[in-house]
Amino acid sequence: MVVLEVIITLLVADFISGLFHWLEDAYGREEWPITGRLVTRPNILHHHNPRYFTRHGWCHSSWLLLCLGLLVLLCAWLSGFLTWHVWLFVALGVNANQIHKWAHRSPVENGPIITFLQCIWLLQTPRHHAQHHTDPKNSHYCVLTGFVNPILDTIRLWDALEAVIWSVFRVRRRTDNSVVVAGETLSGRATLERAQLKTVGAESAALSVSPTSNERSVGALRP
């Protein structure tokens, strides 16, 4: 019975990690005053450079989760529900970023113990998590194990939630600029479009001057 409760607690913690991960990816905004700087910007950087955060230590990656975990423990204690299940849930949640980090590191970097736990699927494997970083990067949000993602992605839970949010609040998910479209990232395409608009503006300005200047300006813009 205890083993079953441990498994259930692990799966619930994994689901919650996926829920928050999905919210970060889908609806986080860089311009938001607090979460934009602390959550969304690192998240966007991670999608562009997945291994960047592996260079950080535990405190750098997990201090925010630690604060949230302490808040959960306090609420559970005040309400009289501070059981070992809550302690285990918080321990897993606080280390979600660390487990996520292990999924981006090689067996040599992780060492034999972490690698063994990944091999027996107690921790999420790099191969499994790599599917989240495969375009269009809208699946496999849970980061603790490899058991919950197949279920949630099969029933298309995240698509359903996004449809509900659109129906109720008219808010669509944030465009992921790291997704490759037709051989280039969306951010790269946006940069190209901005450059093209600037070129068109320069040509328009050139055409508004005298014919002599116009000819020289257009000639200078030609390759």
C-alpha positions in Angstrom: 0.0 0.0 0.0 2.8 2.4 0.9 4.5 1.6 -2.4 1.3 2.4 -4.3 1.0 5.7 -2.4 4.6 6.7 -3.3 3.9 5.9 -7.0 0.7 8.0 -7.0 2.5 10.9 -5.3 5.3 10.7 -7.9 2.8 10.7 -10.7 0.9 13.6 -9.3 4.1 15.6 -8.8 5.0 14.8 -12.4 1.6 16.0 -13.7 1.9 19.3 -11.7 5.4 19.8 -13.2 3.9 19.4 -16.6 1.1 21.7 -15.9 3.4 24.5 -14.8 5.8 23.8 -17.7 2.9 24.1 -20.1 1.7 27.4 -18.6 5.3 28.7 -18.9 5.6 27.7 -22.6 2.1 28.6 -23.7 1.2 31.7 -21.8 4.3 33.2 -20.2 5.2 36.7 -21.4 8.6 38.3 -21.3 7.1 41.8 -20.5 5.4 40.7 -17.3 7.1 42.4 -14.4 8.0 39.4 -12.1 7.4 36.1 -13.9 8.7 37.5 -17.2 12.2 38.0 -15.7 12.2 35.0 -13.4 10.4 32.4 -15.5 9.6 33.3 -19.1 13.0 34.7 -20.2 14.9 31.6 -18.9 12.3 29.4 -20.5 12.7 31.0 -23.9 16.5 30.8 -23.6 16.1 27.2 -22.7 14.2 26.5 -25.9 16.8 28.2 -28.0 19.8 26.6 -26.1 18.6 23.6 -24.1 21.9 22.8 -22.5 22.6 26.3 -21.3 21.0 25.8 -17.9 23.0 22.7 -17.2 25.9 24.9 -16.3 24.0 26.3 -13.3 24.1 24.8 -9.8 21.1 23.6 -7.8 20.5 26.9 -6.0 20.4 28.9 -9.2 17.9 26.5 -10.8 15.8 25.6 -7.8 15.5 28.6 -5.5 12.1 29.6 -6.8 10.7 26.1 -6.5 12.1 25.9 -3.0 10.2 29.0 -2.1 7.0 27.6 -3.6 7.6 24.3 -1.8 8.0 26.0 1.6 4.7 27.8 0.9 3.0 24.5 0.2 4.4 23.0 3.4 3.2 26.0 5.4 -0.3 25.8 4.0 -0.4 22.1 4.6 0.8 22.5 8.2 -1.7 25.3 8.9 -4.6 23.2 7.5 -3.5 20.1 9.4 -2.7 18.1 6.2 1.1 17.9 6.6 1.6 14.2 5.9 4.6 12.3 4.4 2.8 12.5 1.1 3.1 16.3 1.1 6.7 16.1 2.1 7.5 13.7 -0.8 5.5 15.8 -3.2 7.4 19.0 -2.2 10.7 17.2 -2.3 10.0 16.1 -5.9 8.6 19.4 -6.9 11.6 21.4 -5.5 14.0 19.2 -7.5 12.0 19.2 -10.7 14.4 21.6 -12.4 17.3 19.4 -11.3 15.7 16.3 -12.7 14.9 18.2 -15.8 18.6 19.2 -16.0 19.7 15.6 -15.7 17.6 14.9 -18.8 19.8 17.3 -20.7 23.1 15.8 -19.6 25.1 12.8 -20.7 25.6 9.6 -18.6 29.1 10.7 -18.0 27.9 14.0 -16.6 25.2 12.4 -14.5 27.2 9.6 -13.0 26.2 5.9 -12.5 23.4 6.5 -9.9 21.4 9.0 -11.9 21.9 7.1 -15.1 20.7 3.9 -13.5 17.5 5.7 -12.3 16.9 6.9 -15.8 17.5 3.5 -17.3 14.8 2.0 -15.0 12.5 4.9 -15.9 12.3 6.1 -12.3 13.6 9.4 -13.7 12.9 10.8 -17.1 15.5 9.8 -19.8 17.2 12.3 -22.2 15.6 10.4 -25.1 12.1 10.9 -23.7 12.6 14.6 -22.9 14.1 15.3 -26.3 10.6 14.9 -27.7 9.6 18.1 -26.0 12.4 19.9 -27.8 11.3 18.5 -31.1 9.3 21.0 -33.2 6.6 22.2 -32.7 7.6 21.8 -29.0 4.1 21.5 -27.7 4.2 18.0 -26.0 6.0 16.0 -23.3 5.7 18.8 -20.7 6.1 16.7 -17.6 9.8 16.5 -16.5 10.0 13.9 -13.7 9.2 10.5 -15.3 8.4 9.0 -18.6 5.0 7.6 -17.6 2.6 10.6 -17.5 3.5 12.3 -20.8 2.3 9.5 -23.1 -1.1 9.5 -21.4 -1.6 13.3 -21.5 -0.4 13.6 -25.1 -2.6 10.8 -26.3 -5.7 12.4 -24.9 -4.4 15.8 -26.1 -5.0 17.4 -22.7 -2.9 20.5 -23.5 -4.7 21.1 -26.8 -8.0 20.9 -25.0 -6.9 23.3 -22.2 -5.7 25.8 -24.8 -9.0 25.5 -26.6 -10.9 26.2 -23.4 -8.7 29.2 -22.6 -9.3 30.6 -26.1 -13.0 30.1 -25.8 -13.3 31.7 -22.4 -10.6 34.4 -22.4 -9.8 34.8 -26.1 -6.1 34.3 -25.4 -3.9 32.2 -27.6 -0.7 30.5 -26.7 2.6 32.4 -27.1 4.4 31.9 -30.3 7.6 29.9 -29.7 10.3 31.7 -31.7 12.6 28.7 -31.4 10.4 26.5 -33.6 11.8 26.0 -37.1 9.5 26.8 -39.9 10.6 26.2 -43.5 14.2 25.9 -42.5 14.5 28.9 -40.3 13.3 29.8 -36.8 10.4 32.1 -36.3 12.7 34.6 -34.6 15.0 34.5 -37.6 12.1 35.0 -40.0 10.8 37.9 -37.9 14.3 39.5 -38.1 14.4 39.0 -41.9 10.9 40.6 -42.2 11.9 43.6 -40.1 15.0 44.0 -42.3 12.8 43.8 -45.4 10.5 46.4 -44.1 13.4 48.7 -43.4 14.6 48.2 -46.9 11.2 49.0 -48.4 11.0 52.1 -46.2 14.4 53.2 -47.5 13.3 52.7 -51.1 10.1 54.6 -50.5 12.0 57.5 -49.0 14.4 57.5 -51.9 11.5 57.7 -54.4 10.1 60.7 -52.7 13.1 62.9 -53.5 14.2 64.5 -56.8 14.7 62.2 -59.9 18.4 62.5 -59.8 18.7 61.6 -56.1 16.1 58.9 -56.7 18.1 57.2 -59.4 21.2 57.3 -57.2 19.3 55.9 -54.2 17.7 53.1 -56.0 20.9 52.2 -57.7 22.6 52.0 -54.3 20.0 49.7 -53.0 20.4 47.2 -55.9 22.8 44.3 -55.3 
